[in-house]
Amino acid sequence: MMKTLRSTLLALAFALACGTAAAATLRVANQGEALSMDPHSLNESLQLSFTGNIYEPLVGRDKQLQLTPLLATRWTQTSPNVWRFELRRNVKFHDGSPFTADDVVFSLQRASAEGSDLRTFTAPIRAVRKVDPHTVELETDQPFSILPSVLSNVYIMSQRWCEQHRAERPVDRRKGVENAASFRANGTGPFRLKERQPGTRTVLARNGAYWGKVDSNVDEVVFTPIANDGTRVAALLSGEIDVMEPVPLQDIDRIKANPQLKVLQGPEMRTVFLVMDQMRDELLSSNVKGKNPFKDKRVRQAVYQAIDIDTIKTQVMRNAATPTGLLVAPAVHGFAPDLNKRLPYDPDASRRLLSEAGYPSGFEVGMNCPNDRFLNDGEICQAVAANLARVGIKAQLQTESKATYFPKVLKRNGSLFMFGWTPATYDAHNPLSSLMATPNDKGQGQFNLGGYSNPKLDALVQKVQSETDDARRNQLIREAFKLHQDDIGHVPLHQQSLAWAAKKNIELVQLPDNFMFYKWVVVK
């Protein structure tokens, strides 16, 4: 009887804490899938958003995207190259084992290991040291003022659990490697993994022993990947799901007109762009043999100026996109508004440039795109391919699910392809270091998948990393952006807009980085 009474009181307290809302199941559908439960396996927003409900970093973000303590309660820069993190006490992993400094040292080393997709975040770290069970020190190669921001997507795993399950090394999505961490999980977060059926559904259950406050009455989350837009919308309209994202642009008004539903829209920090292979002496898929057309700036500029971005904005994206001349959005620290200008759409200039480069009749090239990752991604690529055809570049377009697309392009197995990027740190150093700097074995340029390289830009990236004066740092960022822009290192397209839909009784927090945290969801 006493046990029943205690359970009743706890349930009542929980309901009161959530504004009298009873515990509920939340059914979420997305066009894509979280491809692995390993938090170090894929540096991709949906992946990090989903596993961020199970695992936690030292430093997180609040509802305004400001830095907030999570597994670290305090951090200080004790010297120009050393940061000290004081860890939260009395935190337990989902299996009941305690969280300690050993787990932090292990996790940061694991995230730095071969196969990890997060090496770009840990690249500046020279050493991780345990000071005592609740304190760690991170030493960087040079002063690095934004290290806490950089760590906000590096999730902490249990060393003991990983060793017991032979998951000491991260899952390498590029090589199709999997281990226990692919399908099982043991984090410190507000939700624990209850069921995993890859490609079908993943179920999370509330972590009753969670150390922190949870602004939610959700006790179970059922996540279902539904790639087909029409099927996903039908599931929402029929009541089979409670939340979906993204909303197909053509269905926004239809959903808004339903009195039981609502659409949440807002700007996204992601930039969508095209990557051209500038590494190989001969493209993987082209009728040009013995040389690589994309090594010639004139060809890259011809691709850029062949794209009718305004028609893509109005017809394909239904005005739910903002064309850009940079690889960062205005909300990113270091954004240079005076450089945010695109080269004009000019097919005649494209043909002239191709002729000057030695391709008066154009050439053929393979083009790869996802069809379930970015908003209208397949349709955008179809429009781009049609634009290129008009100037003589015959793009052999292949679209596919992100489940097969990303392992391919992350291995740099493509000649011309689409990519998207949201700076996890909300700082320009992230895309400079990850997308534009010359790739090396320390994680720099890890997502510079076309192999663009400019030693002057590399030197500027190092200066940006260590500069502490904000005005001087912004000037260095601008110089680096200008170099990349003049080289046409990539072809920027646009920043897409966010569009989620939900039942009207669901309260959600929509963040510009497109992360969805279930600890902030209330079902009324």
RABEL-V139461 format. One record per residue. N is the residue number from 1. PHI is phi in degrees with one decimal (999 if undefined). Layout:
((N:PHI) (N:PHI))
This chain:
((1:999) (2:-62.7) (3:-63.2) (4:-64.4) (5:-63.0) (6:-60.8) (7:-63.0) (8:-63.9) (9:-64.0) (10:-64.6) (11:-64.3) (12:-64.9) (13:-62.0) (14:-64.5) (15:-62.8) (16:-64.6) (17:-63.5) (18:-100.6) (19:72.3) (20:70.2) (21:-76.8) (22:-76.4) (23:-58.5) (24:-144.7) (25:-98.7) (26:-110.0) (27:-108.7) (28:-117.7) (29:-124.3) (30:-133.9) (31:-68.3) (32:-116.4) (33:-122.8) (34:-74.0) (35:-76.5) (36:-156.4) (37:-88.8) (38:-73.5) (39:-72.0) (40:-109.1) (41:-88.3) (42:-151.3) (43:-87.2) (44:-142.4) (45:-57.5) (46:-61.4) (47:-59.5) (48:-69.7) (49:-63.0) (50:-68.1) (51:-68.8) (52:-69.6) (53:-86.4) (54:-102.9) (55:-107.0) (56:-138.3) (57:-92.2) (58:-66.6) (59:-123.1) (60:-118.3) (61:-124.8) (62:-92.7) (63:-69.5) (64:-105.4) (65:65.6) (66:-85.8) (67:-62.1) (68:-143.3) (69:-65.3) (70:-123.9) (71:-77.1) (72:-109.6) (73:-94.4) (74:-157.1) (75:-143.1) (76:-140.4) (77:-95.0) (78:-78.7) (79:-156.5) (80:-52.9) (81:-112.2) (82:-128.7) (83:-115.5) (84:-112.7) (85:-117.4) (86:-92.5) (87:-91.1) (88:-70.5) (89:-91.7) (90:62.6) (91:-98.6) (92:-124.1) (93:-73.3) (94:-62.5) (95:-87.1) (96:92.6) (97:-77.7) (98:-76.0) (99:-87.7) (100:-139.4) (101:-60.7) (102:-59.9) (103:-68.8) (104:-68.6) (105:-58.1) (106:-60.8) (107:-66.7) (108:-68.4) (109:-69.4) (110:-64.3) (111:-67.0) (112:-93.5) (113:-78.7) (114:-58.9) (115:100.9) (116:-72.7) (117:-92.1) (118:-108.6) (119:-62.2) (120:-61.9) (121:-79.6) (122:-95.0) (123:-54.4) (124:-73.5) (125:-87.6) (126:-85.7) (127:-152.8) (128:-121.7) (129:-125.2) (130:-84.4) (131:-87.8) (132:-156.6) (133:-57.3) (134:-128.4) (135:-146.3) (136:-131.6) (137:-120.0) (138:-116.9) (139:-104.2) (140:-103.8) (141:-64.7) (142:-153.6) (143:-52.9) (144:-142.6) (145:-71.8) (146:-104.3) (147:-55.2) (148:-56.5) (149:-65.8) (150:-63.0) (151:-83.0) (152:-69.0) (153:-116.5) (154:-99.0) (155:-86.4) (156:-96.6) (157:-110.0) (158:-83.6) (159:-61.0) (160:-61.2) (161:-64.7) (162:-62.3) (163:-67.2) (164:-64.5) (165:-105.3) (166:54.5) (167:-121.3) (168:-65.6) (169:-104.7) (170:-69.8) (171:-72.2) (172:-97.3) (173:-64.5) (174:-64.3) (175:-101.3) (176:70.3) (177:-79.4) (178:-136.3) (179:-148.0) (180:-58.9) (181:-70.0) (182:-68.4) (183:-119.4) (184:-125.2) (185:-153.2) (186:-150.6) (187:-105.5) (188:-113.5) (189:-73.4) (190:-71.4) (191:-129.7) (192:-116.3) (193:-75.9) (194:-104.1) (195:-152.4) (196:-132.3) (197:-124.2) (198:-50.5) (199:81.3) (200:-118.2) (201:-165.4) (202:-131.3) (203:-115.5) (204:-111.6) (205:-122.3) (206:-61.5) (207:-85.2) (208:-66.7) (209:-103.5) (210:-62.9) (211:-74.0) (212:-110.6) (213:-79.6) (214:-124.6) (215:-88.8) (216:-157.0) (217:-112.2) (218:-78.5) (219:-108.5) (220:-151.4) (221:-121.8) (222:-110.9) (223:-101.2) (224:-127.5) (225:-79.4) (226:-129.7) (227:-70.7) (228:-73.0) (229:-59.4) (230:-63.0) (231:-66.3) (232:-66.3) (233:-65.7) (234:-61.2) (235:-64.8) (236:-70.3) (237:-64.0) (238:-85.5) (239:87.9) (240:-72.3) (241:-127.9) (242:-104.4) (243:-139.2) (244:-142.9) (245:-160.6) (246:-82.6) (247:-86.5) (248:-56.4) (249:-56.4) (250:-72.5) (251:-106.5) (252:-60.4) (253:-64.6) (254:-61.8) (255:-70.1) (256:-60.3) (257:-76.1) (258:-81.7) (259:-65.4) (260:-94.2) (261:-126.0) (262:-145.4) (263:-118.7) (264:-105.8) (265:-124.4) (266:-174.4) (267:-71.5) (268:-114.8) (269:-84.6) (270:-75.8) (271:-110.5) (272:-101.7) (273:-152.2) (274:-108.1) (275:-111.1) (276:-119.4) (277:-68.5) (278:-112.8) (279:-93.4) (280:-73.5) (281:-75.4) (282:-142.8) (283:-64.5) (284:-63.5) (285:-135.2) (286:-164.9) (287:-85.7) (288:-86.4) (289:-112.9) (290:85.9) (291:-158.1) (292:-117.6) (293:-57.2) (294:-74.0) (295:-76.0) (296:-95.1) (297:-57.0) (298:-62.5) (299:-70.8) (300:-61.9) (301:-68.8) (302:-63.4) (303:-61.3) (304:-57.5) (305:-79.1) (306:-82.6) (307:-89.3) (308:-85.6) (309:-67.7) (310:-68.6) (311:-69.3) (312:-60.6) (313:-62.6) (314:-81.3) (315:-91.9) (316:-82.0) (317:-95.3) (318:50.4) (319:68.2) (320:-93.9) (321:-157.4) (322:-120.7) (323:-57.1) (324:-137.7) (325:-105.7) (326:-125.0) (327:-92.4) (328:-132.0) (329:-87.9) (330:-58.1) (331:-76.9) (332:-81.6) (333:-63.3) (334:102.5) (335:-54.4) (336:-111.7) (337:-60.5) (338:-70.4) (339:-94.5) (340:-81.1) (341:-129.5) (342:-84.1) (343:-63.9) (344:-68.3) (345:-66.6) (346:-154.6) (347:-58.9) (348:-64.0) (349:-63.7) (350:-62.2) (351:-62.9) (352:-63.5) (353:-64.0) (354:-63.5) (355:-65.1) (356:-62.3) (357:-81.4) (358:99.7) (359:-127.5) (360:-62.0) (361:-102.8) (362:78.2) (363:-163.6) (364:-101.1) (365:-152.7) (366:-75.3) (367:-131.4) (368:-118.3) (369:-147.1) (370:-78.8) (371:-124.8) (372:-147.6) (373:-116.8) (374:-105.0) (375:-64.0) (376:55.5) (377:-60.9) (378:-62.2) (379:-67.4) (380:-60.0) (381:-66.5) (382:-63.6) (383:-65.8) (384:-63.3) (385:-60.9) (386:-66.3) (387:-60.1) (388:-65.2) (389:-60.5) (390:-67.2) (391:-105.9) (392:106.2) (393:-91.5) (394:-93.9) (395:-85.4) (396:-84.9) (397:-80.2) (398:-125.5) (399:-110.5) (400:-159.3) (401:-64.7) (402:-62.8) (403:-61.6) (404:-103.0) (405:-68.2) (406:-65.3) (407:-56.3) (408:-72.7) (409:-73.7) (410:-67.9) (411:-90.0) (412:62.6) (413:-97.1) (414:-164.0) (415:-107.1) (416:-146.0) (417:-156.6) (418:-93.2) (419:-146.9) (420:-139.8) (421:-149.5) (422:-113.7) (423:-62.4) (424:-63.3) (425:-92.9) (426:59.9) (427:-130.3) (428:-64.2) (429:-59.1) (430:-61.3) (431:-67.8) (432:-60.8) (433:-74.8) (434:-85.9) (435:-104.1) (436:-113.3) (437:-72.2) (438:-61.8) (439:-60.6) (440:-138.7) (441:-81.9) (442:-100.2) (443:108.3) (444:-64.1) (445:65.0) (446:-59.5) (447:-112.2) (448:-82.2) (449:-76.0) (450:-94.1) (451:74.6) (452:-56.0) (453:-148.5) (454:-145.1) (455:-56.8) (456:-66.3) (457:-65.8) (458:-57.1) (459:-64.9) (460:-66.7) (461:-61.3) (462:-64.6) (463:-68.5) (464:-60.6) (465:-62.3) (466:-101.1) (467:-70.6) (468:-104.9) (469:-80.1) (470:-64.8) (471:-64.1) (472:-64.8) (473:-62.9) (474:-63.2) (475:-67.1) (476:-63.6) (477:-60.9) (478:-60.8) (479:-61.0) (480:-66.7) (481:-59.6) (482:-65.1) (483:-59.8) (484:-63.0) (485:-66.6) (486:-64.6) (487:-76.7) (488:53.8) (489:-64.0) (490:-139.2) (491:-111.8) (492:-69.7) (493:-113.6) (494:-163.6) (495:-100.2) (496:-82.8) (497:-98.0) (498:-81.4) (499:-148.1) (500:-111.2) (501:-133.3) (502:-156.5) (503:-65.3) (504:-67.7) (505:-89.3) (506:-105.0) (507:-100.7) (508:-126.2) (509:-110.9) (510:-97.3) (511:-102.5) (512:-63.2) (513:-89.8) (514:67.5) (515:-88.0) (516:-119.7) (517:-101.9) (518:-72.4) (519:-70.5) (520:-113.9) (521:-103.2) (522:-123.1) (523:-104.6) (524:-89.0))
